[in-house]
């Protein structure tokens, strides 16, 4: 039986943190301790998995020393071309031909990894996330110092609470604390909820997030 092809997985947060550090200075050697310290990882096993992925991607050599590709990896102008070259080197033409638009085909890509590598949903999610990270080939905004920008100033006008003048087309709530029956009115609270889910999260973790929201906000 032929050996099963293995593919790299590296968390997206680790990818950008390492690239940001490489832009500052390329280390002489990438060791387990280096990864643990830079990424604040307590598990040596998790750090070694990242090192293995970097070796498979060709960013570091087998001895842990950065390869010539490491310099291209940190170069903004060469980043997209590098990602494209890594894709062609690591992944089969079948995968590249089937899913040229990775962002809209995430579920199918995960299923491909499950079928070809005989892995579970969680492992397939991780493998697909790294594939799509490379396929995207875009430098994530605000992931590194060179890409960060100052927050935009809000254009919303601040109205002092003492100003009881009603807005056009609205009723003045400050001058009308009771309803038509003379009952004291209670303030209405409006909550906008934004959820940011890491691409590293498993399906079980995502389900848990929404279950928790339903339990604590809606009492279900």
Secondary structure, 3 states (H helix, E strand, C coil): CCCCCCCCCCCHHHHHHHHHHHHHCCCCCCCHHHHHHHHCCCCHHHHHHHHHHHHHHCCECCCCCECCHHHHHHCCCCHHHHHHHHHHHHCCHHHHHHCCCHHHCHHHHHHHHHHHHCCCHHHHHHHHHHHHHHHHCCCCCCCCHHHCCCCCCCCCCCCCCCCCCCCCCCCCCCCCCECCCCCECCCCCCCCCCCCCCCCCCHHHHHHHHHHHHHHHHCC
